Amino acid sequence: MFGIRVSKWGMADTVKYLADAAESGKPHQVITANPIMVMAALEDPLYMEIMKNAELVVPDGTGVVWAAGKAGNPVQERVAGFDLLHELMKLGEQRAWKFYLLGSAPEVIQAAAERLQMLYPGAKLAGWRDGYFTADQDPEVIEAIKAAEPHILFVARGADTQEPWIAKYKEQLGVPIMMGVGGSFDVISGRSKRAPKWMQKLRAEWLYRLLKEPTRYRRMLALPKFAVKVLKEKENLG
Protein backbone atom coordinates (compact mmCIF):
# COMPACT_ATOMS: atom_id res chain seq x y z
CA MET A 1 0.00 0.00 0.00
CA PHE A 2 1.84 3.10 -1.31
CA GLY A 3 5.07 1.08 -0.99
CA ILE A 4 4.33 -0.35 2.49
CA ARG A 5 3.93 -4.13 2.78
CA VAL A 6 0.70 -4.68 4.75
CA SER A 7 -0.09 -8.18 5.97
CA LYS A 8 -3.23 -9.81 4.53
CA TRP A 9 -3.48 -12.32 7.37
CA GLY A 10 -6.33 -12.37 9.84
CA MET A 11 -5.79 -12.51 13.61
CA ALA A 12 -5.28 -16.29 13.81
CA ASP A 13 -2.54 -16.41 11.15
CA THR A 14 -0.90 -13.27 12.55
CA VAL A 15 -0.67 -14.83 16.02
CA LYS A 16 0.66 -18.09 14.51
CA TYR A 17 3.42 -16.19 12.71
CA LEU A 18 4.31 -14.21 15.84
CA ALA A 19 4.34 -17.38 17.96
CA ASP A 20 7.18 -18.67 15.78
CA ALA A 21 8.85 -15.25 15.84
CA ALA A 22 8.70 -15.07 19.65
CA GLU A 23 10.68 -18.28 19.94
CA SER A 24 13.08 -17.57 17.06
CA GLY A 25 15.38 -15.29 19.06
CA LYS A 26 15.52 -12.86 16.11
CA PRO A 27 14.20 -9.29 16.49
CA HIS A 28 10.89 -8.50 14.78
CA GLN A 29 9.28 -5.07 14.71
CA VAL A 30 5.49 -5.22 14.46
CA ILE A 31 3.67 -2.06 13.34
CA THR A 32 -0.10 -1.75 13.74
CA ALA A 33 -0.79 0.54 10.80
CA ASN A 34 -3.60 3.06 10.47
CA PRO A 35 -4.22 5.76 7.81
CA ILE A 36 -2.58 8.48 9.94
CA MET A 37 0.65 6.45 10.03
CA VAL A 38 0.49 5.73 6.28
CA MET A 39 0.07 9.44 5.54
CA ALA A 40 2.94 10.28 7.92
CA ALA A 41 5.13 7.83 6.00
CA LEU A 42 4.17 9.42 2.67
CA GLU A 43 5.18 12.83 4.01
CA ASP A 44 8.34 11.75 5.85
CA PRO A 45 10.93 9.55 4.07
CA LEU A 46 12.46 8.49 7.40
CA TYR A 47 9.11 7.28 8.71
CA MET A 48 8.49 5.50 5.39
CA GLU A 49 11.83 3.71 5.83
CA ILE A 50 10.75 2.55 9.29
CA MET A 51 7.46 1.20 7.91
CA LYS A 52 9.24 -0.56 5.05
CA ASN A 53 11.86 -2.15 7.30
CA ALA A 54 9.40 -3.54 9.84
CA GLU A 55 9.14 -7.33 9.80
CA LEU A 56 5.34 -7.18 10.02
CA VAL A 57 2.81 -4.39 9.35
CA VAL A 58 -0.74 -5.35 10.31
CA PRO A 59 -3.93 -3.55 9.19
CA ASP A 60 -5.02 -1.98 12.47
CA GLY A 61 -7.00 1.00 11.17
CA THR A 62 -10.33 0.32 9.44
CA GLY A 63 -9.25 2.82 6.79
CA VAL A 64 -6.35 0.54 5.85
CA VAL A 65 -8.75 -2.41 5.51
CA TRP A 66 -11.06 -0.27 3.36
CA ALA A 67 -8.18 0.92 1.16
CA ALA A 68 -6.99 -2.64 0.53
CA GLY A 69 -10.49 -3.56 -0.63
CA LYS A 70 -10.67 -0.50 -2.90
CA ALA A 71 -7.36 -1.52 -4.44
CA GLY A 72 -8.81 -4.94 -5.26
CA ASN A 73 -6.31 -6.63 -2.96
CA PRO A 74 -8.31 -7.13 0.25
CA VAL A 75 -6.93 -8.18 3.62
CA GLN A 76 -8.65 -10.97 5.54
CA GLU A 77 -9.77 -8.73 8.41
CA ARG A 78 -8.77 -5.86 10.64
CA VAL A 79 -6.08 -6.87 13.13
CA ALA A 80 -6.44 -4.34 15.95
CA GLY A 81 -3.29 -3.80 17.99
CA PHE A 82 -5.26 -3.84 21.26
CA ASP A 83 -6.73 -7.26 20.44
CA LEU A 84 -3.37 -8.55 19.19
CA LEU A 85 -1.76 -7.57 22.50
CA HIS A 86 -4.34 -9.66 24.38
CA GLU A 87 -3.99 -12.62 21.99
CA LEU A 88 -0.22 -12.61 22.53
CA MET A 89 -0.65 -12.39 26.30
CA LYS A 90 -3.09 -15.32 26.15
CA LEU A 91 -0.66 -17.45 24.15
CA GLY A 92 2.25 -16.28 26.30
CA GLU A 93 0.44 -17.66 29.30
CA GLN A 94 0.43 -21.12 27.74
CA ARG A 95 4.06 -20.91 26.63
CA ALA A 96 5.50 -19.16 29.69
CA TRP A 97 6.72 -16.18 27.65
CA LYS A 98 8.19 -13.15 29.34
CA PHE A 99 6.82 -9.66 28.61
CA TYR A 100 8.17 -6.16 29.16
CA LEU A 101 5.93 -3.07 29.18
CA LEU A 102 7.34 0.34 28.29
CA GLY A 103 5.55 3.68 28.14
CA SER A 104 2.64 5.75 29.49
CA ALA A 105 2.57 7.61 32.80
CA PRO A 106 3.99 5.92 35.94
CA GLU A 107 0.58 5.28 37.52
CA VAL A 108 -0.84 3.99 34.21
CA ILE A 109 1.93 1.49 33.49
CA GLN A 110 1.78 0.24 37.09
CA ALA A 111 -1.99 -0.29 36.89
CA ALA A 112 -1.74 -1.87 33.42
CA ALA A 113 0.95 -4.28 34.63
CA GLU A 114 -1.16 -5.31 37.62
CA ARG A 115 -4.24 -5.79 35.44
CA LEU A 116 -2.40 -7.89 32.84
CA GLN A 117 -0.83 -10.04 35.54
CA MET A 118 -4.29 -10.64 36.99
CA LEU A 119 -5.79 -11.48 33.58
CA TYR A 120 -2.90 -13.71 32.49
CA PRO A 121 -1.28 -15.16 35.64
CA GLY A 122 0.68 -17.73 33.63
CA ALA A 123 2.48 -15.06 31.59
CA LYS A 124 5.56 -13.55 33.22
CA LEU A 125 5.87 -9.78 33.37
CA ALA A 126 9.64 -9.45 33.41
CA GLY A 127 9.52 -5.69 33.94
CA TRP A 128 7.90 -2.37 33.12
CA ARG A 129 8.85 1.27 32.96
CA ASP A 130 6.98 4.49 32.22
CA GLY A 131 7.61 6.42 29.02
CA TYR A 132 8.95 9.56 30.69
CA PHE A 133 12.61 9.28 29.83
CA THR A 134 14.89 11.36 27.64
CA ALA A 135 17.19 10.31 24.82
CA ASP A 136 20.22 10.36 27.11
CA GLN A 137 18.45 7.77 29.30
CA ASP A 138 17.92 5.39 26.37
CA PRO A 139 21.02 3.30 27.19
CA GLU A 140 19.84 2.52 30.73
CA VAL A 141 16.32 1.71 29.47
CA ILE A 142 17.79 -0.64 26.85
CA GLU A 143 20.03 -2.35 29.42
CA ALA A 144 17.05 -2.90 31.74
CA ILE A 145 15.05 -4.51 28.93
CA LYS A 146 17.97 -6.68 27.82
CA ALA A 147 18.55 -7.83 31.40
CA ALA A 148 14.89 -8.90 31.66
CA GLU A 149 15.23 -11.05 28.47
CA PRO A 150 11.59 -10.75 27.36
CA HIS A 151 10.10 -12.59 24.42
CA ILE A 152 7.82 -9.61 23.75
CA LEU A 153 8.22 -5.88 24.32
CA PHE A 154 5.13 -3.63 24.17
CA VAL A 155 5.92 0.07 23.72
CA ALA A 156 3.36 2.86 24.29
CA ARG A 157 4.86 6.24 23.49
CA GLY A 158 2.66 7.55 20.67
CA ALA A 159 2.93 6.56 17.00
CA ASP A 160 5.31 9.43 16.18
CA THR A 161 7.74 8.25 18.88
CA GLN A 162 7.31 4.55 19.55
CA GLU A 163 7.92 3.20 16.02
CA PRO A 164 11.08 5.28 15.46
CA TRP A 165 12.37 4.30 18.94
CA ILE A 166 11.86 0.59 18.30
CA ALA A 167 13.41 0.85 14.83
CA LYS A 168 16.44 2.74 16.14
CA TYR A 169 17.22 0.19 18.86
CA LYS A 170 15.77 -2.98 17.34
CA GLU A 171 19.07 -4.79 16.85
CA GLN A 172 20.50 -3.52 20.13
CA LEU A 173 17.46 -4.68 22.10
CA GLY A 174 17.33 -8.04 20.36
CA VAL A 175 13.80 -8.78 21.64
CA PRO A 176 12.01 -11.31 19.38
CA ILE A 177 8.80 -9.24 19.15
CA MET A 178 8.66 -5.45 19.62
CA MET A 179 5.32 -3.80 19.05
CA GLY A 180 3.99 -0.27 19.46
CA VAL A 181 0.67 -0.33 21.31
CA GLY A 182 -0.34 3.35 21.46
CA GLY A 183 -3.02 4.00 24.06
CA SER A 184 -3.56 0.34 24.98
CA PHE A 185 -2.12 0.70 28.48
CA ASP A 186 -4.54 3.57 29.18
CA VAL A 187 -7.47 1.28 28.35
CA ILE A 188 -6.05 -1.76 30.19
CA SER A 189 -5.35 0.33 33.30
CA GLY A 190 -8.92 1.67 33.29
CA ARG A 191 -7.83 5.26 32.72
CA SER A 192 -9.74 5.41 29.44
CA LYS A 193 -12.33 3.24 27.70
CA ARG A 194 -12.35 1.57 24.32
CA ALA A 195 -15.17 2.34 21.90
CA PRO A 196 -18.36 0.30 22.48
CA LYS A 197 -18.67 -2.91 20.44
CA TRP A 198 -21.37 -1.41 18.20
CA MET A 199 -19.03 1.45 17.22
CA GLN A 200 -16.22 -1.03 16.55
CA LYS A 201 -18.56 -3.01 14.26
CA LEU A 202 -19.48 0.20 12.42
CA ARG A 203 -15.75 0.92 12.03
CA ALA A 204 -16.24 4.16 13.94
CA GLU A 205 -13.65 3.67 16.68
CA TRP A 206 -11.79 6.71 15.31
CA LEU A 207 -14.92 8.85 15.88
CA TYR A 208 -15.24 7.66 19.47
CA ARG A 209 -11.63 8.59 20.17
CA LEU A 210 -12.10 12.00 18.57
CA LEU A 211 -15.20 12.68 20.68
CA LYS A 212 -13.31 11.64 23.81
CA GLU A 213 -10.17 13.58 22.86
CA PRO A 214 -11.12 16.60 20.69
CA THR A 215 -7.48 17.71 20.67
CA ARG A 216 -6.83 14.80 18.27
CA TYR A 217 -8.64 16.63 15.46
CA ARG A 218 -5.40 17.85 13.86
CA ARG A 219 -4.13 14.28 13.54
CA MET A 220 -7.55 13.18 12.27
CA LEU A 221 -7.27 15.59 9.32
CA ALA A 222 -5.07 12.91 7.75
CA LEU A 223 -8.12 10.62 7.38
CA PRO A 224 -9.93 12.52 4.59
CA LYS A 225 -6.57 13.11 2.87
CA PHE A 226 -5.93 9.37 2.97
CA ALA A 227 -9.40 8.58 1.59
CA VAL A 228 -9.00 11.02 -1.31
CA LYS A 229 -5.53 9.65 -2.11
CA VAL A 230 -6.83 6.07 -2.12
CA LEU A 231 -9.74 6.92 -4.43
CA LYS A 232 -7.47 8.85 -6.79
CA GLU A 233 -4.66 6.32 -6.89
CA LYS A 234 -6.33 2.99 -6.13
CA GLU A 235 -4.90 1.41 -9.30
CA ASN A 236 -1.39 2.18 -8.00
CA LEU A 237 -1.91 1.21 -4.36
CA GLY A 238 0.02 -2.01 -4.56
Buried (B, 14 or more C-beta within 10 A) or exposed (E): BBEBEBBBBBBEEBBEBBBEBBEEEEBBBBBBBBBBBBBBBBEBEEBBEBBEEBBBBBBBBBBBBBBBEBBEBBBBBBBBBBBBBBBBBBBBBEEEBBBBBBBBBEEBBBBBBBBBBEEBEEBBBBBBBBBEBEEEEBEEBBEBBBEBEBBBBBBBBBBEBBBBBBBEBBEBBBBBBBBBBBBBBBBBBEBBEBBEEEBBEEBBBBBBBBEEEEEBEEBBEBBEBBBEBBEEEBEEBB
